[in-house]
Amino acid sequence: MLTVINPKLPMRNKSATREFYISKLEFREAGTQDFEGYLMLQKDAVEIHFFEFKDLNPKENYGQVYIRTNDIDGLYQLLLANKTAIHPNGSLKIQPWGQKEFSLLDPDNNLLTFGQTLS
């Protein structure tokens, strides 16, 4: 029945969010319409939506998304080449639960964790 999930995360500034995801993570805009206070971005099969929350305090934001990849090393190198800051506690490593992961924060402190299952 269920086929896909598109998380919705808060953003304070649509332009800053768009710039970060497009220039640092190489997402692109999804859809053909521009909605006030709303943003839809996509990379490969992953689509993330953002809603405007101008009064968001980034220090109190607990937005999180776990994104699976089939090329964790290539993605990590791409983000480093784009000068994307990796979370200080989220460097690329193999976790005890069998995932190779890393994490980063977007401009609003939404935590993005990328992971690949090791076989």
LUMTIRO-589782 format. One record per atom (N, C-alpha, C): residue in three letters; y, x, z. Coordinates in steps of 0.001 Angstrom, whole numbers, padded with zeros to 6 digits, always signed. Layout:
BEGIN
ALAYXZ;...
END
This chain:
BEGIN
MET-001207+000805+000000;MET+000000+000000+000000;MET+001270+000847+000000;LEU+001437+001688+001009;LEU+002642+002507+001087;LEU+002553+003644+000082;THR+003662+003972-000547;THR+003610+005002-001587;THR+004540+006180-001353;VAL+005644+005981-000658;VAL+006606+007076-000485;VAL+007516+006750+000688;ILE+008100+007779+001261;ILE+009086+007591+002328;ILE+010335+008380+001964;ASN+011486+007774+002166;ASN+012767+008432+001925;ASN+013569+008394+003219;PRO+013553+009480+003981;PRO+014280+009479+005251;PRO+015776+009309+005042;LYS+016425+008712+006047;LYS+017874+008529+006037;LYS+018431+009319+007220;LEU+019332+010240+006916;LEU+019920+011104+007933;LEU+021430+010884+007995;PRO+022026+011120+009161;PRO+023475+010966+009279;PRO+024228+012145+008663;MET+025419+011851+008154;MET+026315+012895+007637;MET+027737+012539+008041;ARG+028517+013558+008341;ARG+029930+013338+008660;ARG+030796+013371+007415;ASN+030443+014240+006479;ASN+031279+014474+005309;ASN+030390+014517+004067;LYS+030536+013529+003216;LYS+029692+013400+002032;LYS+029801+014617+001115;SER+031009+015111+000901;SER+031206+016274+000023;SER+030512+017515+000574;ALA+030631+017744+001872;ALA+030003+018915+002495;ALA+028480+018810+002434;THR+027949+017623+002682;THR+026501+017420+002619;THR+026005+017635+001196;ARG+026688+017024+000235;ARG+026306+017183-001175;ARG+026320+018658-001566;GLU+027368+019365-001225;GLU+027506+020783-001582;GLU+026391+021625-000971;PHE+026086+021406+000293;PHE+025043+022174+000965;PHE+023684+021968+000298;TYR+023297+020716+000119;TYR+021973+020437-000428;TYR+021841+020870-001889;ILE+022912+020754-002660;ILE+022844+021138-004066;ILE+022926+022657-004226;SER+023867+023300-003556;SER+024048+024744-003769;SER+023058+025599-002979;LYS+022682+025181-001792;LYS+021789+025990-000957;LYS+020318+025646-001145;LEU+020000+024358-001275;LEU+018602+023924-001336;LEU+018170+023506-002740;GLU+019113+023481-003669;GLU+018868+023142-005070;GLU+018342+021721-005274;PHE+018848+020794-004461;PHE+018615+019372-004706;PHE+019553+018938-005827;ARG+019379+017707-006290;ARG+020290+017099-007256;ARG+020535+015665-006806;GLU+021586+015070-007331;GLU+021855+013685-006956;GLU+020800+012778-007558;ALA+020378+011793-006804;ALA+019405+010803-007260;ALA+020156+009536-007644;GLY+019717+008911-008691;GLY+020375+007686-009141;GLY+021603+007981-009981;THR+022210+006926-010459;THR+023373+007074-011342;THR+024649+006509-010747;GLN+024563+005889-009587;GLN+025749+005303-008963;GLN+026171+006102-007748;ASP+027456+006095-007484;ASP+028023+006757-006309;ASP+028481+005677-005340;PHE+027802+005584-004202;PHE+028132+004566-003215;PHE+029002+005157-002116;GLU+030019+004429-001719;GLU+030893+004895-000640;GLU+030094+005002+000656;GLY+030200+006175+001300;GLY+029544+006368+002590;GLY+028041+006534+002524;TYR+027499+006748+001323;TYR+026042+006873+001177;TYR+025752+007900+000095;LEU+024703+008691+000301;LEU+024356+009746-000630;LEU+022840+009815-000763;MET+022365+009961-001990;MET+020932+010091-002246;MET+020717+011387-003024;LEU+019876+012259-002489;LEU+019597+013552-003112;LEU+018098+013726-003291;GLN+017725+014491-004320;GLN+016319+014648-004642;GLN+016016+016068-005094;LYS+014839+016544-004735;LYS+014285+017805-005228;LYS+012794+017578-005405;ASP+012319+017775-006626;ASP+010926+017513-006948;ASP+010597+016075-006527;ALA+009572+015854-005723;ALA+009179+014498-005324;ALA+009819+014061-004004;VAL+010698+014880-003434;VAL+011316+014575-002145;VAL+012711+013992-002367;GLU+012958+012846-001760;GLU+014279+012214-001824;GLU+014752+011955-000400;ILE+015972+012400-000106;ILE+016577+012188+001205;ILE+017849+011389+001014;HIS+018036+010381+001849;HIS+019245+009576+001821;HIS+020099+009935+003037;PHE+021402+009804+002885;PHE+022342+010117+003954;PHE+023317+008956+004106;PHE+023604+008595+005346;PHE+024584+007558+005621;PHE+025753+008179+006381;GLU+026938+007690+006089;GLU+028147+008238+006703;GLU+028223+007852+008180;PHE+028472+008866+008998;PHE+028633+008688+010438;PHE+029717+009672+010852;LYS+030968+009281+010605;LYS+032114+010185+010805;LYS+032249+010668+012246;ASP+031834+009865+013210;ASP+031978+010235+014619;ASP+030769+010982+015175;LEU+029857+011373+014316;LEU+028671+012098+014754;LEU+029066+013411+015424;ASN+028514+013644+016587;ASN+028665+014927+017254;ASN+027426+015745+016889;PRO+027576+016792+016057;PRO+026403+017552+015617;PRO+025551+018079+016765;LYS+026169+018361+017914;LYS+025412+018865+019057;LYS+024518+017794+019673;GLU+024761+016530+019310;GLU+023965+015423+019835;GLU+023115+014776+018742;ASN+023005+015423+017595;ASN+022234+014866+016489;ASN+020788+015349+016571;TYR+019862+014404+016558;TYR+018450+014735+016633;TYR+017709+014384+015345;GLY+018458+014240+014223;GLY+017832+013951+012938;GLY+016898+015091+012542;GLN+015683+014737+012142;GLN+014688+015745+011757;GLN+013829+015214+010617;VAL+013465+016127+009708;VAL+012562+015793+008612;VAL+011596+016952+008440;TYR+010315+016624+008252;TYR+009295+017634+007956;TYR+008946+017470+006481;ILE+009110+018534+005704;ILE+008885+018493+004263;ILE+007752+019451+003913;ARG+006716+018932+003312;ARG+005588+019772+002889;ARG+005881+020389+001525;THR+005379+021603+001333;THR+005537+022322+000077;THR+004213+022988-000291;ASN+004063+023308-001566;ASN+002869+024035-001988;ASN+003190+025493-002307;ASP+004440+025918-001998;ASP+004858+027307-002226;ASP+005881+027702-001162;ILE+005438+027789+000075;ILE+006328+028083+001194;ILE+007016+029434+001037;ASP+006291+030436+000555;ASP+006881+031769+000406;ASP+007956+031770-000672;GLY+007694+031120-001801;GLY+008685+031046-002873;GLY+009923+030281-002450;LEU+009728+029164-001733;LEU+010863+028379-001251;LEU+011700+029185-000262;TYR+011033+029866+000640;TYR+011736+030688+001642;TYR+012582+031759+000948;GLN+012009+032430-000044;GLN+012744+033470-000770;GLN+013915+032881-001555;LEU+013729+031703-002142;LEU+014810+031022-002859;LEU+015974+030729-001922;LEU+015668+030216-000738;LEU+016729+029878+000210;LEU+017434+031134+000707;LEU+016697+032197+000948;LEU+017339+033456+001337;LEU+018250+033963+000219;ALA+017798+033867-001032;ALA+018608+034303-002175;ALA+019876+033467-002298;ASN+019814+032190-001893;ASN+020978+031309-001915;ASN+021830+031450-000656;LYS+021498+032447+000176;LYS+022216+032708+001423;LYS+022229+031489+002355;THR+021080+030829+002421;THR+020913+029689+003310;THR+020491+030201+004682;ALA+021211+029799+005700;ALA+020893+030245+007059;ALA+019614+029582+007547;ILE+018667+030389+007970;ILE+017422+029904+008555;ILE+017657+029725+010062;HIS+017092+028697+010639;HIS+017268+028434+012072;HIS+016792+029660+012863;PRO+017560+030089+013858;PRO+017168+031273+014643;PRO+015777+031163+015268;ASN+015361+029960+015615;ASN+014026+029763+016193;ASN+013026+029276+015156;GLY+013403+029323+013884;GLY+012555+028739+012862;GLY+012245+029654+011699;SER+012096+030940+011962;SER+011776+031860+010867;SER+010377+031579+010330;LEU+010107+032050+009145;LEU+008826+031817+008490;LEU+007689+032433+009302;LYS+006744+031580+009712;LYS+005598+032088+010482;LYS+004455+031096+010421;ILE+003291+031599+010757;ILE+002095+030761+010825;ILE+002029+030166+012230;GLN+001931+028848+012275;GLN+001893+028136+013543;GLN+000443+027968+014008;PRO+000226+027776+015321;PRO-001141+027603+015843;PRO-001870+026402+015248;TRP-001135+025434+014714;TRP-001758+024233+014160;TRP-002111+024382+012674;GLY-002040+025617+012143;GLY-002513+025885+010797;GLY-001512+025665+009688;GLN-000248+025583+010044;GLN+000811+025435+009050;GLN+001638+026711+009003;LYS+002072+027101+007807;LYS+003062+028158+007655;LYS+004382+027430+007491;GLU+005345+027721+008367;GLU+006564+026913+008445;GLU+007817+027764+008624;PHE+008949+027131+008292;PHE+010269+027621+008682;PHE+011201+026423+008779;SER+012326+026611+009450;SER+013268+025515+009668;SER+014695+025971+009415;LEU+015554+024990+009139;LEU+016986+025244+009001;LEU+017747+023998+009421;LEU+019031+024178+009649;LEU+019917+023070+010008;LEU+020897+022829+008879;ASP+021155+021564+008579;ASP+022169+021245+007578;ASP+023537+021195+008274;PRO+024622+020904+007559;PRO+025953+020927+008182;PRO+026139+019981+009367;ASP+025266+018978+009487;ASP+025372+018023+010595;ASP+024304+018217+011654;ASN+023623+019354+011602;ASN+022555+019714+012542;ASN+021298+018862+012380;ASN+021103+018265+011209;ASN+019811+017664+010905;ASN+018835+018814+010718;LEU+017701+018773+011405;LEU+016706+019823+011332;LEU+015744+019549+010179;LEU+015657+020500+009249;LEU+014704+020412+008140;LEU+013637+021464+008384;THR+012394+021036+008515;THR+011275+021952+008665;THR+010423+021848+007421;PHE+010115+022997+006835;PHE+009296+023078+005634;PHE+007964+023686+006028;GLY+006866+023101+005534;GLY+005560+023607+005912;GLY+004542+023519+004809;GLN+003581+024441+004875;GLN+002464+024464+003945;GLN+001189+024655+004733;THR+000181+023839+004433;THR-001120+023978+005075;THR-001816+025216+004539;LEU-002364+026000+005437;LEU-003126+027184+005031;LEU-004571+026787+004840;SER-005175+027254+003756;SER-006575+026910+003526;SER-007447+028125+003627;
END
